[in-house]
Amino acid sequence: MRVLLATWGSRGDVEPLLGLALELRAQGVDVRMCAPPDFAGRVAEGGVAFVPMGFAVRELVASKPSPVEVAAALVAQHFDVVGKAAEDCDAVVATGLMPAGVRSVAEHLGIPYVLACFHQLGIPSLRHRPGQRPGKPFPPGEADLRVLWKIDAERVDALYREPLNTRRAALGLPPVDNVRDHVLTSQPWLAADPVLWPLQDVLGFDVVQTGAWIMPDDRPLPADLVDFLEAGEPPVYVGFGSMQMAGAPAAAAVAVEAIRAQGRRALVSRGWADLALIDEKDDCFAVREANHRELFRRVAAVVHHGGAGTTTAAALAGAPQVIVPQIVDQPYWAQRVAALGIGAAHDGPTPAVESLSTALGLALRADTGARAEEVSSTIRTDGASVAARKLIDLIGQVPE
């Protein structure tokens, strides 16, 4: 049995899929991954067969192409790269930025297709508005969620329907009228922890919530990082992952000063924003890559952008959080962390020393730390295993 996992997006889209890949392999399934070339090394570390899909995410973000160009290019990659990689596979799992053509590939090959989401914002619901997309604006003051979700579908169609149906026609497949719902299928999977993101009021879909796909990570922390951790009280970690923080160029300086204002040491993760130390004082340390599962157990708090993976890792470690949300699902994660009492939501995407210090002061309170420890025991760690078993059952064949 062989499964293809396909995504195009940031690290937050790739790492959970790699967690599923490792679990599938543990259950006897051969796995192949299609993902952006940015993550070839990370996938190789897991020993999973890797097929680079198209253009590098980091380069594309920096070049700021039009959404129409990105949509057409992605559809082409789905049919050409994913299509070839899936030829000898028994099923395809897709996630990341609108995998519009992947279901068509599976349909053409006659194999099962699953769409997985790491948050609920792309799934129509009577509880929340659609996430941000380019295209037709919402009518001013419109509050009817059914109307807003209809416009959301129209936005997706405007970007993807023409290139998708052109490629489907070439394979002899009928046209698609509603690209968003076609991609989601009637039964999308939600790979998010039910405590951190409870499934609510879905509109017309039978969503399967598996729990978060957490990648096993037994990498030791770098020796110089361990030395820094052991040289004093637990520091506050700050990192913004794959966010380039163009709207907050002084994020590192602001964060370090806010951490110092709380009388704490600072641990700065460089990330795609290339955060750097602001001076040579010994109360700060910079790291490029580290095992979050191990590291977050040894810090006083985690300041981050609110990606699904970082939020889940910090919650699982029992580390209080401060989320400075930037895009898409991140404001929700910030609100949820605050609602659970395991951290604070910064007001807006651009931190100032005073505002971040205030949020950090809340996260560092003893009651917040105690609550974070309490909630950590409720976070499920079997999401990837649940998903792997469901996928094997869907294929209808137990591997020998």
C-alpha positions in Angstrom: 0.0 0.0 0.0 1.3 3.4 -1.0 -0.1 6.8 0.0 0.8 10.2 -1.5 0.6 13.3 0.8 0.5 16.6 -1.0 0.7 20.2 0.2 1.9 23.6 -0.7 2.3 26.1 2.1 4.5 27.0 5.0 6.2 24.9 7.7 2.8 24.7 9.5 1.4 22.9 6.5 4.3 20.5 6.0 5.2 19.4 9.5 1.8 17.9 10.4 1.7 16.1 7.1 5.2 14.7 7.9 3.8 13.5 11.3 1.1 11.6 9.4 3.7 10.2 7.0 5.8 8.8 9.9 2.7 7.3 11.5 1.6 5.7 8.2 5.0 4.3 7.8 4.9 2.8 11.3 1.6 1.1 10.3 3.3 -0.5 7.3 2.3 1.9 4.6 4.8 3.2 2.0 4.6 7.0 1.9 5.6 9.7 -0.6 5.3 13.5 0.0 4.8 16.3 -2.5 5.7 19.7 -0.9 7.5 22.9 -1.6 11.3 22.6 -2.2 11.9 24.8 1.0 11.3 21.7 3.0 13.2 19.0 1.2 15.8 18.8 4.1 13.1 18.5 6.8 11.3 15.7 5.0 14.6 13.9 4.3 15.3 14.0 8.0 12.2 11.9 8.5 13.3 9.4 5.8 10.2 10.0 3.7 10.4 10.0 -0.1 10.1 13.6 -1.3 8.9 15.1 -4.5 9.4 18.9 -4.8 6.2 20.6 -5.8 6.8 23.7 -7.9 8.2 27.0 -6.5 9.7 27.8 -3.2 7.2 29.4 -0.7 9.7 31.9 0.7 10.7 33.1 -2.8 7.1 33.4 -3.9 6.1 35.4 -0.9 9.0 37.8 -1.4 8.1 38.3 -5.1 4.4 39.2 -4.4 2.8 37.7 -7.6 -0.9 38.2 -8.3 -3.3 35.7 -6.7 -4.5 34.8 -10.2 -1.0 33.8 -11.2 -0.5 31.8 -8.1 -3.7 29.9 -8.6 -3.0 29.0 -12.2 0.6 27.9 -11.3 -0.7 25.7 -8.4 -3.3 24.0 -10.5 -0.6 23.2 -13.1 1.6 21.7 -10.3 -1.3 19.6 -9.1 -1.9 18.0 -12.4 1.8 17.7 -13.5 3.7 17.0 -10.4 1.1 15.5 -8.0 -0.5 13.7 -11.0 2.8 11.9 -11.8 3.7 11.2 -8.2 0.3 9.6 -7.5 0.3 7.2 -10.5 1.3 4.1 -8.4 -0.4 5.2 -5.2 -3.5 3.9 -3.5 -4.8 7.1 -2.0 -4.0 10.9 -1.9 -4.2 13.2 1.1 -4.1 16.9 0.3 -3.8 20.0 2.4 -2.3 23.5 2.3 -3.2 26.4 0.0 -6.3 25.4 -2.0 -5.2 22.0 -3.6 -7.7 22.6 -6.4 -6.4 20.0 -8.8 -5.5 17.2 -6.5 -9.0 15.7 -6.3 -9.1 15.7 -10.1 -5.8 13.7 -10.1 -7.3 11.1 -7.7 -10.5 11.0 -9.7 -8.6 10.4 -12.9 -6.6 7.6 -11.3 -9.6 6.1 -9.6 -8.1 6.3 -6.0 -9.5 7.7 -2.8 -8.9 11.4 -2.0 -9.0 13.1 1.4 -8.8 16.9 2.1 -7.4 17.7 5.5 -7.5 21.1 7.3 -5.5 22.2 10.3 -8.1 24.8 11.3 -11.8 25.2 10.6 -11.8 28.7 9.0 -12.0 27.3 5.5 -15.0 25.1 6.2 -18.3 26.9 6.0 -19.9 27.3 9.4 -22.6 29.3 11.1 -20.2 30.1 13.9 -17.6 32.2 12.1 -17.0 34.3 9.0 -15.0 33.1 6.1 -11.2 33.6 6.3 -9.5 36.2 4.2 -9.2 35.7 0.4 -8.6 38.0 -2.5 -11.5 38.9 -4.7 -15.1 40.1 -4.5 -15.6 42.2 -1.3 -18.3 41.4 1.3 -21.2 43.8 1.2 -20.8 46.5 3.9 -22.5 45.6 7.1 -23.5 42.1 5.8 -23.9 39.8 8.8 -25.7 36.8 7.3 -23.0 34.1 7.4 -24.7 32.1 4.6 -24.4 35.1 2.3 -20.7 35.5 3.3 -19.9 31.9 2.7 -21.6 32.0 -0.7 -19.3 35.0 -1.6 -16.3 33.0 -0.3 -17.1 30.2 -2.8 -17.4 32.8 -5.6 -13.9 34.1 -4.7 -12.4 30.6 -5.0 -14.2 30.1 -8.3 -12.8 33.3 -9.7 -9.3 32.2 -8.9 -9.3 28.5 -9.7 -12.3 27.4 -11.8 -11.0 28.3 -15.2 -7.5 26.7 -14.9 -9.0 23.7 -13.1 -11.7 23.0 -15.6 -9.3 23.5 -18.5 -7.0 20.7 -17.1 -10.0 18.5 -16.2 -11.3 18.7 -19.8 -7.9 17.6 -21.1 -8.4 14.4 -19.0 -12.0 13.9 -20.1 -13.4 14.9 -16.7 -16.6 17.0 -16.4 -16.3 20.7 -15.2 -16.6 21.7 -11.6 -19.1 24.4 -10.6 -18.1 25.0 -7.0 -14.3 24.6 -6.6 -14.2 25.2 -2.8 -16.8 22.5 -2.0 -15.3 20.1 -4.6 -11.9 20.4 -2.9 -13.4 20.0 0.6 -15.6 17.0 -0.3 -18.6 16.2 1.8 -16.4 14.8 4.6 -13.2 16.8 5.1 -10.8 16.0 7.9 -10.0 18.5 10.7 -6.5 17.7 12.0 -6.7 20.0 15.1 -6.9 19.2 18.8 -10.6 19.3 20.0 -9.6 21.2 23.1 -7.8 23.9 21.2 -10.2 24.0 18.3 -13.6 22.4 19.1 -15.6 21.6 16.0 -18.6 24.0 15.8 -21.7 24.5 13.7 -20.4 23.2 10.3 -22.6 24.2 7.4 -23.4 21.1 5.2 -20.3 19.1 5.8 -19.7 15.9 7.8 -16.3 16.8 9.3 -14.1 14.1 10.8 -11.9 15.6 13.6 -8.9 13.4 14.1 -6.9 15.5 16.5 -3.7 17.3 15.6 -1.0 15.5 13.6 2.0 15.9 15.9 5.3 14.9 14.4 7.5 12.8 16.7 10.8 14.6 17.4 13.6 13.1 19.4 16.3 15.5 18.2 18.6 16.7 21.1 18.8 20.4 21.7 22.1 22.0 20.5 24.8 22.0 23.1 25.2 25.8 23.2 21.4 26.2 23.6 21.4 23.7 26.6 24.3 25.7 28.1 22.2 28.9 27.8 19.1 27.2 29.3 21.1 25.9 32.3 22.9 29.2 32.9 19.9 30.9 34.6 16.2 30.9 35.1 14.0 29.6 32.2 13.9 32.2 29.4 11.0 33.5 27.4 11.1 32.1 23.8 10.1 34.4 20.9 9.8 33.2 17.3 7.4 33.8 14.4 8.1 30.7 12.4 7.4 31.1 8.6 6.0 34.6 9.1 8.4 37.2 7.5 6.9 40.0 9.8 7.1 42.6 7.1 4.6 44.7 9.0 6.7 44.5 12.2 10.4 44.9 11.1 11.5 45.7 14.7 9.8 42.6 16.1 13.0 41.2 17.6 14.0 44.4 19.3 10.5 44.9 20.7 10.3 41.4 21.9 13.6 41.4 23.7 12.9 44.7 25.4 9.5 43.5 26.5 11.0 40.3 27.9 13.6 42.3 29.7 10.9 44.5 31.1 9.5 41.4 32.8 12.9 40.6 34.3 13.4 37.6 32.1 16.1 36.2 29.7 15.2 36.0 26.0 15.6 33.1 23.6 15.1 34.3 20.0 14.3 31.9 17.2 15.4 33.5 13.9 12.8 31.9 11.6 11.9 33.3 8.2 11.8 36.9 9.6 15.5 36.4 10.4 15.1 37.8 13.9 18.5 38.8 15.4 19.8 39.7 18.8 19.9 43.5 19.5 23.1 43.5 21.5 25.7 41.2 23.0 24.3 41.0 26.5 24.4 37.4 28.0 20.7 37.4 28.8 19.8 36.7 25.2 20.5 33.8 22.9 19.6 33.2 19.2 18.7 29.8 17.7 17.9 28.8 14.1 16.2 25.4 14.6 15.4 23.3 17.6 13.1 20.6 18.8 10.0 22.5 20.1 8.6 19.6 22.0 11.8 19.5 24.1 12.5 23.2 24.2 9.1 24.4 25.2 9.2 22.3 28.4 12.2 24.4 29.5 11.0 27.9 28.9 8.9 30.3 31.0 6.6 31.3 28.1 6.4 31.2 24.3 5.8 34.3 22.3 4.8 33.5 18.7 2.6 34.2 15.7 -0.2 31.7 16.5 0.4 29.0 13.9 -1.5 25.8 14.6 1.7 23.7 15.1 3.4 26.2 17.5 0.2 26.7 19.5 -0.3 23.0 19.9 3.3 22.3 20.8 3.3 25.0 23.5 0.0 23.8 24.9 1.2 20.2 25.0 4.4 21.3 26.8 2.4 23.3 29.4 4.1 26.5 28.4 2.1 29.8 28.8 1.7 31.6 25.5 1.5 35.1 24.1 0.2 35.1 20.5 0.9 38.0 18.2 -1.5 37.0 15.3 -0.6 37.9 11.8 -2.9 36.1 9.2 -5.7 33.6 8.5 -6.3 31.3 11.5 -3.9 33.0 13.9 -6.3 35.5 15.5 -8.6 32.5 16.4 -5.7 30.6 18.0 -4.9 33.8 20.0 -8.5 34.2 21.2 -8.7 30.5 22.1 -5.5 30.5 24.1 -6.8 33.5 26.0 -10.2 31.9 26.5 -8.6 28.8 27.9 -6.6 30.8 30.3 -3.3 29.4 29.1 -1.8 32.6 27.8 -2.6 36.0 26.3 -3.7 37.4 22.9 -1.8 40.4 21.8 -4.0 43.1 20.3 -3.0 43.2 16.7 -0.1 42.0 14.5 2.4 44.8 15.3 3.8 44.6 18.9 5.1 47.5 20.8 7.3 47.1 23.9 4.5 48.2 26.3 1.7 46.2 24.7 3.8 43.0 24.4 5.2 43.5 28.0 1.6 43.7 29.3 0.5 40.5 27.5 3.7 38.8 28.7 3.0 39.8 32.2 -0.4 38.1 32.1 1.2 34.9 30.6 3.9 34.8 33.3 1.4 34.9 36.2 1.4 31.9 38.4 -2.3 31.1 37.7 -1.7 31.2 34.0 1.2 28.7 34.3 -0.9 26.4 36.5 -3.7 26.5 34.0 -1.3 25.8 31.1 0.0 22.8 33.0 -3.6 21.6 33.6 -4.7 21.9 30.0 -1.5 20.2 28.7 -2.7 16.9 30.1 -5.9 17.1 28.0 -4.1 17.7 24.6 -4.4 14.5 22.5 -1.2 13.1 21.0 -2.8 10.3 18.9 -4.2 12.4 16.0 -1.8 11.1 13.4 -2.4 7.5 14.5 -6.2 8.1 14.3 -5.9 9.6 10.8 -3.6 6.8 9.6 -6.0 4.1 10.7 -8.9 5.9 9.0 -7.0 6.2 5.8 -6.0 2.5 5.8 -9.7 1.6 6.4 -10.7 4.0 3.5 -8.4 2.2 1.1 -10.0 -1.0 2.3 -6.8 -3.0 2.7 -4.7 -3.8 5.8 -1.0 -3.8 5.0 0.9 -7.1 5.6 
